[in-house]
Amino acid sequence: MGNDLQISDLRAFAAAVRAGSLTRAAVALESSQPAISQRIQRLERAAGKHLMIRDTRGVRLTEAGESLLAYAERILALHEEARASVGHRGATPTGRRTVGFLEDLAITTLPTALADFAMLYPRIDLEVLIGPARELRRHAERGGLDLVFGDPSVMGEAELRWQRRVPLVWTCAPGFDPRTDPLPLALFSQPCQWRQPALDTLSRHGRRWRIAFQSTSLYAVQAAISAGIGVGALMAENLPSGAVRLGEQHNLPPAPTVEIAISRRADTDTDRSLVALERILRRLVAVAE
């Protein structure tokens, strides 16, 4: 048991990363700098790896530290959620909850979110709908969705709980020449909310373009990019394996930013399971950043 990762050590580690120094982490945790240092050293011994580089500029993560940080944030969040769930009096939530995801976000967050949610609420029957904003909006208008992670327009401002702007990334296959004129593009089919901002950005920059490939499927767009058919604009987490990031050196403007949001039905304020799911999704986005 001596190599177990301790919650207090993980908390000190995460606080030091967020604060940028052991001293500021000590202030945030109402502790002392030597105590924070000792906890991180104990965590490094348990992990068998150096996690941080400490110098005059503060703290920097090693490769092992970057890997552990994502797990540390998950463990700490689950720890707090579990304490809140156990400490809450009342019956354990049961029944069905229906949630909607944009495909782009489902690929990056759904597996971890489902695993964490199932640990907290094993008696909830979860139905997940994945599709474009237009399709999810139809379900929401019929009252068929309890929570949506995706386009903020799906449920409307009244049900909006959290919103964030995230940048897209221009990307292509290795060996593809992004100076081709007009620029071949591999994009999502209409009515994708992210398509027009990408086209407008290129036009304002003076780049001519043509739609060489389009699909409603993220997998298909990724395949087209990997095949060298054209340049795509995707979230960083969704770049195909081995894809090249493009920028100003390729005569491309910064890719546009897009809105992602979490919305919930107005009558779900007291639903502990949906509150927890929202918290899990927000935390996963924060870890990815």
N, C-alpha and C positions, 0 to 999 in steps of 0.2 A: 504493500500500500504506500511505500515511501515515495513512489514515482507518480502518485496521483496529482493532477492539477487542482490546486486549491482555489476556491472562489475568491478569497481575499487577494491572492496573488494575481489572478486574472484581472480583478478589478483595478489593482494598482497598475498593472501593465497597460490596460486600456486607457486609464486616466492619464498616464504619462504620454501615451501616443497622442491623445486628444489635446492635452495641454501643451505638448512640445517640450516639456522639461519635467524633471523629477520634483523640483521645488514647487512649480505651479500645481502639479498633481497632488502633492502633499497638502497644499492649501485647499484644493477642491475636495479632498477626502478627509479634511480636518485631522491630518496626521503629521508626521515629521518626515523630512527628506531622508534621513537614515532608514526609517522604517519602510518607506516606499522602495528604497534601494535594496533592502534586505529581501522584501517580498519578490522583487523582480529577479534577484539572484537565485532565490529558491525556485522560482518558476523555470529559470534557465537550467538549473540542475535537474528538475523533473523532466523537462523537455529534451535534455541532452544536447542542446544547441544554444549558441549565443543568439539572443533575440533583438538586442539593441546595440547601437554604437553611440556612446555618450561622448560628446566633445563640447567645445566652447559655443557651438551653434545650437546645442540642445541635444535632442535624441533623434536618431535615425534608425529605421528598421532594417534588419538583415533580411535576406530572402526567407529564412525560417520564421522571422518575426512577422513578416507580411502574411505568410500562410497562417500563422496562429491567430493573428488579429481577427480575421473573419470568424473563426471558431469561438474566440473569446467573446466577441460581441453577441454571438448567438447564445452562448452558454449563459452569459450575464442576463440577457433579455429573458430567456426561458426561466432562469432562476427567479427573477422578479415576477414574471407572469404566474409561475407555479405558486409562489408564496401568496400572491393576491387571490388566486383561484382557491387554494386550500383555506385561506383565511376568510373567504366570503361565505357567509351563512346562507343556506338555501339549497334547493335541489340542484343537482348537477344538470346542466342544460342538455336537452335531447331534441330529437326531431330533425327535420331537413332544413338545410340552408343552401341557397342557390347563388352562386357568384359567377361573375363574368370577367374574362381577361382578354385583352388584346393579345394576339399570338406573339408579338414581339416581347411582351412582358411575361407571358406565360412560360416561355422557354427559359428565361433567365431566373425567375423567382419561384415558379410554381412548385418544383420538386421539394425545395427546402421549406417553403411555406406550408405545404401539405404535411410534411413530416413533423414540423413543429406544432402545427395545429392539432394533428392527431394525438400527439402526446398530451396535450392539454385537455382536449375534448373528445375522447374516444367514442362517446355515445352519440355524437352528432353525425348525421348522414349528410355528406357534402356532395352537391352536384355542381360541376364546373362546366360552364359554357365558354368556348373559345371561338372568337370570330372578329370580324371587322366592326368598327363603331356602329355602322348602320344596322347590322344584324343585332348587336347587343341592345341598341336603342329600342328596337321593336319589342324585345323581351321586357325591357324596363318599363316601357309605356303600358304594357299589359300587367304590370306588377309582378313579373316573373323573375326579378333579380333582387336579392337582398343587398348585395355589395358588388361594385364594379371597380376593377383596377385597369385603367386605360384612359381613353379620351374623356376630358372633362365634360363634353357635351352630351354624353350618354344619358345621364340622369338629370342634368340641369343644376343650376347654382343652388337651389334649395337643399339638395342632398349632398353637396360638395363638402368633404371633410378635410381634404389635404390635397395640395397641388404643388407641382415642381416642374421647372423647365430643365430639360436635359438636352445636351448637344448631340446632333447626329455626326457621323464620320463618313467622309468620302472614302471609298475603298474599291480596289480592283484586284485582279489576279496578278501574280508575279509575271513579268514579261509583257503585260498589257501596256500599250502606249497611251497615256492619258492626254497627250497633246493632239490626238486625232481630232480632225475637224470635218464635220460636226462631231461632238462628243457622243459616243453611243452610251445609252443609259439602260440600266436594269433596275426598274422601279416597281412599286406596288401599283396594281390597277386602280382606277377610280372606283369608289369615291374615297380613297385613302386621304386622311387629313394631312399627312406629312409629304405627300407628293408635290402639291403645288408650291409650297415654300421652297422646296429643293429646286424646282424649275425656275422660279422667280429669282432665286439667288444667283443661279448661273446666268440668266438673262441680264440681270443688272450688272454683272461682272463683264458682260460682253462675250461670253462663251456661247457659241452655237451648239445646239444639242439635237439629238433625235432619240426617240424611244425605241431601242433595239429589242427590249424584252420587258414584258410586264406580266404580273400574276398576282392573284389574291393571297398566295401562299408564301410565307417567309422562307420555307425550305426551298421552294422553286427559285425565288430571287437569289438566295445564297448560292444555289447550284449554278445559276446563270453567271453570277459574278465569278465563281471559281472556274467556270469554263472559259472565261475570257470574253464573254459576249459584250460586257459593258461595265461602266462604273455605277456603283450603287451608293445610297445614302442610308446607313443603318446606325442603330445604337451600337456603342463600342462593344457591349457584351455580346452582340449578335454577329460580329464579323466572322466570315468563314475562316476555317483553319488555314493559316499560311497567307491570308489576304494582306495586301499592302495598304497602308494608310496614305492618303493623298492630301496635299495642302498647297500652299502658295507656290512652292517650288515647282509644282506641276500646273501652274497658271489656273488654280482653282481658288475661289473665295472660301472663307470659313463656311462649313456646312451650317444649315439653319438649326436653331434650337426648337424643340417641340414641347408641348404641354402633356404631362401625364398627371393623373389624379386618382384619388380614391373617393368614391361616392357610396353612400348608404341610404337605404330607404329611411324616410323621416321617422317612422315608428320603431326604429331599432336602437334607440339611444340606450335602453336598458338591457340590451342583449349582450351578455358578457362574452359569448363566443364570437360575435362579429366585432366587438371592440377589440378582442384579442387578435383576431385575424388582421384587422386594420393595423394594429401595432406591429405585428410580425412583418407585414408588407413594407411599412414605412422603415422599419429597421433594416430590412434587406436592401432597400434602395440606398440607405445611408452607408451600409457596409460596402456596397459596390462602388460608391464614390470614393 
